[in-house]
Amino acid sequence: MIAVQNFSDVPSSKPTFEELLTEAVIEALRNTGYHQLLDLQVQVDGHEVTLRGRLPSYFLKQIAYQAVSHVPGVNVILDKIDVVN
């Protein structure tokens, strides 16, 4: 069977700045090697990133903050992370 793709099926728009920044933030969290950070919710509004979720230690919270702070385009980080033991 041959698959046919119409040009109308191909997205014509480029990703938005927020979409690209979200992907970069998630990649930065992934690159830390701490899988718990991938459970965080990431919300981007312009150059402002909000991190939400729960982590088991303040150490991981700091790692998340540091990772995101090094992402180009991030000017503000809103910390909505709860530390629960």
N, C-alpha and C positions, 0 to 999 in steps of 0.2 A: 504494500500500500504506500502511496506517495502522499506526503503531507503538503498541503498548500496553505500558504499564509498570505492573506490579503494585506496590502499596505495599510488599510484602515485598522488592522489588528495591531500594528506596530505603534507603540506610544510615540506621539509626535513632540511631546514636550520634554524638556530637560528637567532633571531633578532640581527642586528648589534649594536655596541656600540652607534652609532649615533641615531639609532631608539629608543633604550632604553632611551638615554638621552633626546631625543625630548619628549617622553612620560612623563618623570619625570619633565621636565620643564613645560609642559602643565598642569600636575597635580598640580604643585606648584602654577601656576597662578590661577587654578580653586579653590584651597584651600584658596585663599585670600578672597573669597566671593564677589569679585568685578567682575560682569559678563562682564564688558567692556574689561577686560584684556583677555578674551577668543577670542576677535576679532583680537588680535595681531597675526602676522605671526611669526612663530618660525623656524629658520634655524640653523642647527647644522653642524659644520665642525670640527671633532675631539673634542677637549675640548672647542671650541669657539662657543658661542651662539649669534646669531643675532636676535634682536627683531625689527620688522617693523610694522608700522601701525599708527593709529591716536587715541589719547586719549583726553578727554575734560579738563584735568587738569595736572599740574605738580605733584600734589599729587599722582595721579594714576600712573604716569610715575615712580615715586620713589617707590611706592608699587611694581610695576612690577619688577624693578631692584632689590629690596631687596629680593623678593621671589625667583628670579632666582639665585641670588648670594649665596643662601643657599643650592642649589641643589648639591649634591656630584658629582664631575666630571666636573663641570663648572669652568674653569680657567679664561676665558675672556668673557665679555659681550659687544657686539657691539650695541650701542644704535642708532637705526634708527627710533625712535618714534617721531612723530610730535604732538605737543600740539595745538589743535584747539578749539576755544570757540564757 
